[in-house]
Amino acid sequence: MDITYHPIGVIHTPYLEKAPYQPVESDEGEFYLEILPEYVSGLKDLDSFQYIYVLYHIDRLTREVSMKVEPIWAGEIEVGLFASRSPLRPNPIGLSVVKLLRVDGNRVKTTGLDVFDGTPLLDIKPYIKDLDSKADANYGWVEKTGDLRHLALHILGIPHAY
Amino acid sequence: MDITYHPIGVIHTPYLEKAPYQPVESDEGEFYLEILPEYVSGLKDLDSFQYIYVLYHIDRLTREVSMKVEPIWAGEIEVGLFASRSPLRPNPIGLSVVKLLRVDGNRVKTTGLDVFDGTPLLDIKPYIKDLDSKADANYGWVEKTGDLRHLALHILGIPHAY
């Protein structure tokens, strides 16, 4: 069964050759979603949300997909692919939660997005407080690595040695 | 540009003809993701997470996609499609945050999923506390409708008149 999608736009980031592992609230350069003309009217009221989900096609990976991964920052721990946020997935759909800064015509300006410049955009969804923000969520196996501080550095985008 | 994906499994729910609008923490019937054999080893460690993201292909809709939508519970408010969680989207990728109850072989048992039985599964991702749970998220335009209570009923899956 083939499921075929088409980009609704393109993501612009300062990352031409290297992207961070997770979204970074960064002021280094611009991050914005550029929407195709036929979809621009669908952006109405989007700017009433603090956060949005950005869904995109991870198109720059050529390595083979493996069902076990070793997250680079987690030491020698091997976990199942679906227990990870690795971009190398059977269906390489990227998902990021970012702050919406401004909607300006066909451009949706956001905080840092961990993708290459030119990444095909698939969808934008509002992130709605009760539906999406789970106060009792946990860190799963990440907690076992004792490296929550490392994860936090990634999340905050603070440069650090590996 | 065509982007082609293939299901990694199928979603089982009690909803054969009618599905709720948003995930419901329901005990009425079973909700589980059935994973294809070649992907089962990718489920390792998934059960260390409280919540997961489920991504799926919304395959049962035949109505036309419109860039403006009137959410059924929001009265006569018209909002942009991307400011809504309407299933009628240019790329009908569904996204739900659900509680993971148990992983049993090739089955991932979850709390309520607002999809039809047989929906093609595209991806599973761990929902990681700091990355995905935004305490300062808001309700966007939903707040303006004064109908937060209604939204809450949907979220809690409490039956109510429209």
Interface residues (C-beta under 8 A of the other chain):
Chain A: M1 D2 I3 T4 Y5 H6 P7 I8 Q22 P23 E38 Y39 S41 G42 L43 K44 D45 L46 S48 F49 Q50 Y51 Y53 L55 H57 M67 K68 V79 G80 L81 F82 A83 S84 R85 R89 P90 N91 I93 L95 V97 P120 L122 D123 I124 K125 P126 Y127 I128 K129 D130 L131 D132 S133 K134 A135 D136 A137 N138 Y139 G140 W141 V142 E143 K144 L151 A152 I155
Chain B: M1 D2 I3 T4 Y5 H6 P7 I8 Q22 P23 E38 Y39 V40 S41 G42 L43 K44 D45 L46 S48 F49 Q50 Y51 Y53 L55 H57 M67 K68 V79 G80 L81 F82 A83 S84 R85 R89 P90 N91 I93 L95 V97 P120 L122 D123 I124 K125 P126 Y127 I128 K129 D130 L131 D132 S133 K134 A135 D136 A137 N138 Y139 G140 W141 V142 E143 K144 L151 A152 I155
